[in-house]
Amino acid sequence: MTPAPYLRPRRLRATPALRELTRETRLHPRQLVLPMFVREGASEPVPIASMPGVVQHSTDSFRRALVEAAEAGIGGVMLFGVPTAKDARGSGADDPRGVLNAATAVAVAEVGDALVVQTDLCLDEFTDHGHCGVLDARGDVDNDATLERYAAMALAQAEAGSALLGLSGMMDGQVEAVRAALDDAGRSGTAILAYSAKYASAFYGPFREAVDSSLQGDRRTYQLDPGNAREGLREAELDVTEGADVVMVKPAGSYLDVLGALAATSPVPVWAYQVSGEYSMIEAAAAHGWIDRRRAVEESLLSIRRAGADAVLTYFATEVAAWLR
């Protein structure tokens, strides 16, 4: 039986122009944020084997990549430091001359008018045990002692010029502690991105290489269990109550249900992080000729946007922005 004319949705798929005109979700360069790694003392960029095309930057290559990102028109950069020395309390994290704070000042001077310069506020890159906080006498992460370190980091990063602090450590009360420290220091204009629904994921593997992680054990006592969706929404609600300006779901691709549910109810912008493992899977499959790389990259980001992300942190940011422009 031939369908009635009004039951033919294929009409709107008939030509490229029609498909483009009726597309519900789009990507824009300003919705993309590029994570960047800066290695202390590096004289040239250091390739990250598990993340083809991504490097630990030297100061010179960092400057060049910042300019390229700004010219591509992306929304911002998220900076991570790779220090040469680590200790139990992550002393380098709040050192004004430390790698991350020094890199932040460079980025602000270079592209601060064109991009939102953002910084990772977590201790894991700076501690010799690789955890996101300081440890107590039993070797467990001490939540409240860690908040004191986060407050010190926040002030150092704000002083270096960071416009938005990415609180990724998943400590209880971290947003409130950082917001109070910033406000008390006259830094009320510095915004907070809360990694609210950050899951204990297998997809962080390549990132550990990217930051030369010293992790001993795992982070399951503070990152969320992959089976828990409601808990992620509760964490985001608490972060908003404590003063978060933006909330985050991480990883993105495996948690689109959490992202969609959060985006439907959040009073603040919701972002998502397409993490290192998601990046590396696409690169590996494309290198073997198993998938069309560009289509896979675009589809993966479009799906994150379609689920409700207002912006996406992705290692593809600069490249995709160039495609879009």
ROMILUM-314942 format. One record per atom (N, C-alpha, C, CB): y, x, z. Coordinates in steps of 0.05 Angstrom, whole numbers, plus 5000, padded with zeros to 4 digits. Each point is the difference from the previous one (the first is absolute). Glycine has a CB too. Layout:
BEGIN
YXZ
...
! end
This chain:
BEGIN
497650175000
502449835000
502550185000
497549635025
504350314957
502450164998
502049935023
499450034950
501550175065
501949945021
502649884990
498150375026
503149464990
502649894993
502150234997
498949565024
503150414960
502050224996
501250115025
501049804956
499550025064
501350095024
498250165019
503049614996
494550444996
498150155017
499550274987
497949585017
504050534969
499650264986
501950215011
498649754958
500850365066
501750215011
500150264983
499049815045
499050224937
500050244983
502550024982
495149995001
506449794996
502450014983
501950225010
499549514991
500750525035
501950185012
498950295000
501849635028
495850414961
498950274998
499950104971
497449925042
503649924940
499550044972
501350254988
499749514997
502650585014
501450234989
501050185022
501349734960
499250525035
501150175020
502649905011
497950384978
503849505006
502649905009
499649775019
502150144956
496149685038
499449775018
498950105026
499249704960
499050495039
498850105025
502150135017
495650064976
506150095012
502250135015
501949805012
499650404970
501149405015
501949805009
498949835023
501849984954
495649975047
498849835020
498650155023
499549664965
500850615035
498850165021
501249935027
499150374967
499249595053
500949925027
500950235017
496949624997
501850615000
500650235017
500650244983
497049825036
505050334971
500950244985
500350245018
502349704967
497550535021
500650255014
502950094992
495150135001
506249995018
502750124994
500150275014
502249544996
499050664991
500150265013
501150005028
500650184955
501349655051
501250005027
498149895021
504449944979
493449955013
498049905019
497950225007
500649544982
499850705008
498050225004
501250225017
497949894956
500550215062
500750225018
498050224997
502249685033
498850574963
498250234995
499650165026
501750024953
495849995056
499350195023
500150284990
497249655022
504050544993
500250284992
499350185023
503649884967
495050345027
499250195020
501550264996
495449795003
505750325019
501550254999
498750205018
504349764990
494950474999
498550215015
501950215009
495949914973
504150145053
501750215012
499350274988
500449735043
501750424949
499650274990
498950034973
499450115046
500049674940
498850024973
502050114980
496949625011
502350574972
501750114980
499749864973
499850445024
498049414974
499549844976
498349765008
500250414970
499749385014
498449765007
497150075002
503449714978
495250165042
497250055005
498549754992
501050325038
497349694941
498549764992
498149905022
500350164953
499449575047
498249875019
497549934984
503849825030
494050314975
497649984982
499049714998
498850465012
501349395010
498949735000
502049794990
497150135038
505349964955
502049824990
501350134975
500949815046
497750184931
501050134976
502849914993
495350044983
506550165012
502749934993
501949995024
498249754962
500850265062
501649995025
499950285012
499149515008
503250585003
500250275012
501349995027
500250194954
499450035061
501750075022
502350164989
496150005034
506349894969
502350124987
501150245014
501149564983
499950635002
501850205009
502849875000
497250394983
504849755029
502749895000
501049954972
500950235044
498649974938
501149974973
498649784985
501050485000
496349505002
498649794985
500749725012
496350324988
504249685038
500849755014
502649904988
497750155042
504350034955
502549924989
499749894972
502350355028
496149784956
499649914972
498749734999
499650474986
498449495032
498649745000
501849785010
495750245008
506149825011
501949805010
501849914977
499850215046
501349984939
501749934978
498649844979
502650425009
494949654985
498449854981
499649715010
497750434985
501749545040
499649735012
502549844998
496550185031
505849944975
502649864999
500649924972
501650255040
497949924941
500649944972
498249784990
501550474993
496049525017
498249784992
500849735012
496350344997
505349675024
501149755011
498349875021
502149944958
496150215055
498349885021
501849935025
495950264984
502849605035
501649915022
500450205022
498349564990
499750625014
500250185022
497850215001
502449655025
497750534994
498050205005
499249995029
501750294963
495749755043
499050025027
499050285004
498749515002
502550645017
499550285003
498050075022
504650084983
493750115011
498050105020
500350305001
496849624991
503050505032
500250295003
497350125005
504649945018
495150304972
497550165004
500950265013
497549794960
502350235066
501050245015
498050234999
502749705029
498350544976
498250235002
498850035028
502850224965
498549675055
499050025027
499849725013
502050475004
495949495012
499749755014
499350065030
498449774957
502150025060
499250035027
499349725011
503050405007
496249595018
498949755011
502049775001
497050285027
505649784975
502049795002
501549964974
500450105049
499050054931
501449974974
502950085002
496949644989
503650605022
502850085005
501750014975
498350265038
500449814940
501650024975
501149734990
497250394989
501849395021
500849744990
502949945006
495349855006
505750235017
502849945007
501850255000
498349625027
500650604962
501650244997
502049954977
496250305018
506449724986
501949964978
499550184976
503349865035
495650384971
499450194978
497149974990
503450315020
495149514991
497349954991
499949914971
498749905047
498950124941
499749964972
500949724991
496350335000
502949465016
500749734991
502949945003
495549865014
505850235008
502849945003
501750174981
499149895048
500150354947
501450164980
499849884972
499150415028
498549504965
499649874974
501649754998
495450194997
504849665025
501649754999
502950064994
496949805034
504250414978
502850084995
500450084971
500550155047
497549994941
500150074972
500049754982
497650435011
500749384996
499849764983
502549835002
495150005008
506049985015
502549855003
502350124984
498549855046
501650424956
502150144984
499649974970
500550325038
497049684954
499450014972
500249724987
497050395008
501849415005
499849734987
500649775019
496650204970
504649865053
500549805020
501649764990
499750365033
501949684947
501649784990
498449824980
504150285006
493749834984
498549864979
497449885011
501950314967
496949815053
497549915011
500149965030
497750254964
500649585046
499849965029
498150225010
500849504998
500350695017
498450225011
498749905026
503150354979
494349665021
498449905022
498250225011
500049544980
499350445045
498450225013
497749885016
504150295002
493749854996
497649925016
500450085029
497050054959
502949755059
500450065028
497249985013
504949835000
493850395002
497350025012
499550295007
498349594974
499950455045
499550285009
497750134986
501949875043
496549984941
497550114991
500250254983
498349545001
503950494984
500450244984
500650245017
501549724962
499450235062
501150225017
498350085024
504449844986
493550005020
498350065023
497650164991
501649585023
497550604995
497750174993
497449845002
502550405016
497549374997
497649835001
500149784979
499750105049
502549874937
500249824978
500349715006
497350324977
503049615049
500449725007
503049924998
496050025030
504549724969
502749904996
501649995026
498349744962
500650375059
501450005026
499050235016
500649514999
500750525025
499150215018
497649905016
504750185004
493750015005
497549935014
500350035030
497450154960
501149685055
499950035029
497850195008
501849535005
497750495021
498150205011
497249954990
502950055040
496449704953
497449934990
499750044970
499649685038
502650384949
499950044971
500549744985
496850365007
504149435006
500749754987
503050004993
496349765025
504450094955
502949984993
501549855021
498850014951
503250115060
501649885021
502349854988
498950385032
500849354967
501949834986
502950045010
496449674994
504150325032
502750005009
501350274999
498849625030
499650594975
501150274996
500750054971
497350165039
501249734943
500550024972
502649874992
495150024991
505649755021
502549864994
502450185006
497849575011
502050605009
502250185006
500350214978
499249945049
498650154939
500250184978
501149864975
496150265019
503149494977
501049854977
503049965002
495649774996
505450185028
502949975004
501550254993
499149665036
499850574972
501250264993
500050044970
498650195045
499149754943
499850034970
502149824986
495150115005
505249655005
501849814988
502950115000
497049625014
503850495008
502750115001
500350244982
500349845047
497750334951
500150234982
500149924971
497550275034
500949534959
500049914972
502649864993
495049955003
506049895015
502649864995
502250214997
498449605026
501650604991
502050214998
499850154973
499950055050
497749984940
499650144974
500949824977
496250265020
504249484985
501049834979
498249794990
502750374988
494949615023
498149794991
501249725004
496150305012
503749544967
501049735000
498049805012
502850114961
494749965037
497949825009
497750165011
501349654966
497950295059
497950145014
497349854997
503450205033
494649934956
497449874996
498250055024
500550064951
499349755067
498450035024
497149944993
504049865029
494450354968
497349974990
497950055021
501750124956
499149935069
498150095020
498349795013
503150365008
497749384990
498549785011
499750015031
497549984957
504650125056
500149995029
501249735009
500450505003
498649385018
501149765011
502950055009
495449835014
506550004978
502750035009
501750214985
498349855043
500650264935
501550214987
502649914988
495650224991
504549544998
502549914988
502149965021
497449774963
501950115059
501949955021
501150275011
497749575012
500550624992
500850265011
501950154981
495750035025
503749974949
501750144981
502649854996
495950174977
504049565022
502549854996
501950055024
497549654974
501450365050
501750045023
501250285000
497249685026
501250524966
501050284999
502250024980
495550175014
504149714963
502050024979
502649865008
496450014966
503449755045
502449855008
501550145022
497749584987
500850535033
501350145022
501550254991
496449825030
502650304947
501350244990
502149944979
495850245009
504949514988
502049924980
499050014972
503450175030
494049804967
498750004973
499049724993
498750495006
502849315000
499149734995
499749944970
502149865043
499150304940
499949954971
497450114987
504950015000
493650145015
497450114989
497949785001
501250475015
497549474963
498149794998
497250095007
502849784964
495550025043
497250065007
498149854982
501450075048
496750094941
497849894985
497550035018
502050124954
496949655055
497750015017
497449984984
502749795037
495650404965
497349994988
498449815019
500250474978
500249275018
498949815019
497049964998
504549774999
494750174977
497149954995
498950244986
500649504996
499050725020
498950254989
497150025010
504550225000
493749784981
497149985006
498750285000
499949554979
498050475038
498450245001
498250014975
500050005052
501150124927
498949974974
498750264990
503449664990
494550314993
498850234987
501750104977
495649825012
506550034980
501650074977
502250215006
499049554982
501150555043
502050205006
499050284995
501849695034
495750354958
498850264997
501850214986
495749775000
505250184976
501650204986
502650075014
498049844958
503149975057
502550055014
499650215021
501449534993
496250485019
499450205021
500350284988
496949695024
502350344951
500450264986
502950054995
495449964979
506049825013
502850034992
501850105023
499349634968
500050305057
501650095023
498650225016
502049545001
495850574988
498550215015
499249905028
502450364974
496549405027
499449875025
498050165017
500849564978
499850445048
498250145020
498449795016
503350385003
496449384986
498949785016
497250075011
502649684972
497150275054
497450025013
499349715009
500850495015
496949414976
499349735007
501149804980
499850135048
500949634961
501249804982
502249855015
495649954976
505649865010
502349865011
499449705005
503050324976
494549625029
499249725003
501149865025
496050124975
504950045045
501149885024
502849904997
497050295026
504349794952
502849914997
500549884972
501450345032
497149734948
500349864974
498249765000
501150434976
499549375007
498649745001
497250024988
504449784998
493850055013
497349984989
500249854973
498049995047
500650114933
500149884973
499249714999
499150444982
499449465038
499249724999
502049815011
495550175005
506849925005
501949835014
502549944984
498250195042
502049574949
502449914985
502149895019
497349904960
501949925058
502049885019
501350215017
497349585001
501250635006
501250215017
502350144985
495550065023
504149974951
502250134985
502549835000
496650214971
503049535027
502449825000
501350005028
497849714964
500650305057
501150015027
501650265004
496149725017
502850504973
501450255003
502849994986
495650255002
504449634974
502649974986
501949835015
497650064957
501449725054
501749825016
501350155023
497249604986
501250565028
501050155023
502150204991
495649955023
503950184954
501950204990
502749874993
496250284983
503749495005
502549864993
501549935026
497949814958
500650095062
501349945025
501350245013
496649645006
502250594990
501050255012
502450124984
495450085019
505149814957
502350104985
499450134973
502050055044
495649924946
499450124974
501649874978
495450115016
505650054966
501549894977
498349944976
503950265016
493849884982
498049974979
497350035013
503150174963
494949685028
497250045009
498250084977
500849675037
497050474969
498350124980
497149925004
503250384997
495449594980
497149985000
498950264986
500149484999
497950645014
498950254990
497150025007
504550235004
493749834977
500450024971
500849744987
496750385000
503949634974
500849764986
497649854987
504450214992
494249934991
498149874982
497749855014
501150344968
498049775055
497749885014
501049795020
497550424995
505149545008
501049825020
502149814988
499250355035
500349564941
501849824987
500149735014
499150234956
498749695057
500049755015
502050025023
495249914987
504850315028
501850045022
502950014989
496550255026
503949894952
502650024988
501149724992
498850464984
499549385003
500849744992
500749825023
497250054960
501249955061
500549845023
502650085014
495049935005
505450334997
502450105014
502549944983
497350375021
502549664953
502449954983
500849715001
498550374971
499549455034
500649715000
501549925025
495949934974
504150235047
501249925025
502150195011
495849775010
504450484980
501750205012
503049944995
496350334993
505349705028
502949964997
501450254990
499849675036
498750554962
501150264990
498450094975
501650135047
499550054938
498550104976
497350115008
504350104978
493849865004
497250105003
499450204978
498649565022
500650684986
499350204981
497050065002
504650205003
494449954978
497250085001
499750294990
498549524993
499550625016
499650284993
497450034984
502550165041
497849914933
497750074984
499350285007
501349684962
496650365054
499550255014
498650204982
499849755043
499850494968
499050234985
497349944987
502450295031
495849584983
497349944989
500249814977
498150085044
503749734957
500449814978
501050154975
500949625032
501050564973
501050174978
497850174988
504550015022
494050124995
498050194990
497749864986
501250305037
498149464971
497949854986
500849944971
498549805044
504050124953
500949944972
500150254984
502749625017
498350604994
500150254986
497250104992
504350115024
493849874995
497350104995
498749844978
499750165047
500549584955
498749834979
501350044973
498949665035
503750374965
501450044974
499250274988
503849725016
495950495001
499350264990
497350004987
502750205036
495549624973
497449984988
499949814976
498150095044
504249794950
500249824977
498849725006
499850394971
499949555054
498749755008
501949765000
496850265028
505849804975
502049795000
502450104984
498449835046
503349974946
502550064987
502050065023
499049704959
501950555043
501650085023
502549845003
498250464994
503449524985
502649865003
499649715007
502050324967
496149555020
499549725006
499149965029
498949924952
499450265057
499049985027
502250055021
495550154984
506250045010
502250055018
501949765002
499750494989
501049404988
501949784999
498749755013
502150184958
495349775036
498749775012
499750025030
497549944957
501950305053
499750035029
502749955014
496450344992
505849754997
502649965012
500949714997
501250474991
498249414986
500849724996
498549825020
500950104951
496549975055
498549835018
501250025029
495950074971
505150165036
501250035026
502649845002
498050465005
503649554974
502449844999
499349704999
502350374976
495749565009
499249714998
499149895027
498750084952
500050095064
499249925026
502349955020
495750254992
506649875001
502449945016
501650245009
497649625015
501650624977
501650245008
502750004987
495750255007
506449795009
502750024989
500450284989
501649675033
497050534977
500150274989
497350135005
505150045008
494450174976
497450145002
500450305002
497849634974
501050495046
499950295001
497650094983
502150025046
498450154934
498050084981
500650284989
499049524989
498950645008
500350264988
500549994970
497050185036
502749594953
500649954971
502949934996
495349864993
506450135027
502649874999
501750104977
499849945049
500750324950
501850114980
498949964972
501550345032
495949704964
498849964974
500249714991
496950385009
502549445008
500149724993
502849914994
496049925029
505950184987
502849934995
500950084972
500950055049
498250194943
500650084973
498849824979
500350475016
497249444989
498849814981
501749744999
495550195010
505349725013
501449745001
502850024987
497549895042
503750344959
502750034988
499950064971
501650165043
! end
